[in-house]
């Protein structure tokens, strides 16, 4: 069973109504491909991070150089950094 948890966050506002910068970094973690599906079992290969086998923009960029699996088999991790460009309220 796979469970997906979605969290919705309210929009962030800067106290001084200035520019808020949101940076999203997407990384792909460990490989989740089940290599024993035909035998009715569960076994992963142990690849801990996606490493592209080719340059960006080529077909090799979607294949992991460590395990040979497609990028979609690796766990997707999204890191969101919010930065407020407002001046200090003390000064």
N, C-alpha and C positions, 0 to 999 in steps of 0.2 A: 504494500500500500504506500502510495506516495502522497504526502500532504504538503500543500503549498499555502503559505501564510502571507497574505498581503497586508501591509500596514500603510494606511494613508495618513500623511502628515499635513497639517494645515500650512498654507503658504507662510513663509517667514517674512516678517517685516522689520525693517530697520527703524529704530526709534526716531531718527532724524529724517526719515523718508528719503534717504540717499540710495545710491546704487547697491544692490545686493548681487553678488556674484555666486553662481551655483556651478560647481565643477563636478561632473560625473566621470569616474574612472571605472571601466569595466575590465575585470581580470577573469581568467578562467582557471579554476583550481583543479582538484583531483579528477581523474577519469572515472566515470560511473558506468562504463559499458560492461554489461554482463556477458562474459565470454563463455559461460557454461549454460546458456539458455537452452540449447538443443538437447542437453542431457538432463534438463529439469532442475538444475542447481543454480547456484549463484557464486560467481568468482570474478573479481576485478583484477586488473593487471598490476596495480600498485603505482601507476603513474600519478605523481603528486601535483603536477602543474603543466598546463598547456604550453608547448614550445613549438612555434610554427616551423615547418620544414622548408618553407620558401619565402621569398620576398613578398611584401604586402602588394596586393593587386594581382597576384598569380594564384593558380589553383593550389599550389603548395602551402599557401598561407592558411588554408583551412584544415590542413592535415597536421597532426601532432608529430613532431620529429622523434619524440621519445617512445610513444606507444603505437603510432600509426593510425590512430582513431581520428574521426572527424571532430571538429571543434565543438559541435553540439553535444557530444558525449561528456564533455568536461563541465563541471559545476560552474555556473556563472555567478560571479560575485560583483556587486555594484557598490562602489564607495562614493558617497556624496559628501562634498565639502562645501559649506556655505560660509561666505565671507562678506561682512558688512564693511563698506568703504566709508564709514562715517568718522568724523573727528571725535575725540574724547570729550565727554560731557563735562569733565572737571576743568578743562583748560581753555 
